[in-house]
Amino acid sequence: MAQKPRNGRAGCPDEETLASYLAGGAMPTMGEEMETHLAHCTACLDELSAAHSSMLGNEKKQRRRLW
């Protein structure tokens, strides 16, 4: 898992890694490592949750345009 300080949090995955995990592009071993990290890091879990909610909102807007 790529790590660099983000928002003052050393040891957290970078934004690209979180995005890849959210999109389902994480390798199986990275997925396990990410899940372990998210179980202990509420800051990353909150960021991932917000990104997921944003993605769902964007999908709904796109579907409305198609209809």
N, C-alpha and C positions, 0 to 999 in steps of 0.2 A: 504494500500500500504506500503510495507516494505520501511523504509527510513533509510539511514545512509549516512554520508558524503562520497561523491565519488568525487575524483579530487577536493577537497576543496569546494564542493557544498552541503551545508546542506539542508535538505528537499527534496532532489531528490531521486527517487526510486533507489534501488540497481540494479546491473547488472542482477541478476536473475529475478527480477520483470520486467525489460525492455524486457528481452528475452522471458518471458512468455507472455507478452502482444503482442509482435511481432509474436509469434507462435500461437496466438489465444487462449491461455490457461487461459486468465484472466477471473475472475468472472465478471459478468455484472456490479456490483457496483465498482469493481476495474477499469474496463474499463472506466467508466464515470470519475472516479477520475483521471485516467491517462490522459485522453483526456483534462481535465481541466488543469492539470499540464503542458502538452505539449504545450498548447495554450499560456503559459506564460514563458516557459523555453526553450529558443532556444538551449541551450547546450544539453539538453536531446533529443530534437527533432532532432538535428544534429546527435547525437549518434545513435538514432533509425533509422534514414534515412540511415546512413552508414552501419549499420548492415543489413538492408533490401536489400540494393544494393549488399552487399556481398552474402547474401542468394540467390538472383536472379542469380548472377554470378556462384555460385556453382551449382545451378540447371541446368543451361545451359551446364556446363561442364559435368555433369552426364548424361544428355540426349544425348550428342554427343558420349559418350562412349557406350551407348546402341545401337546406330545405326551403 
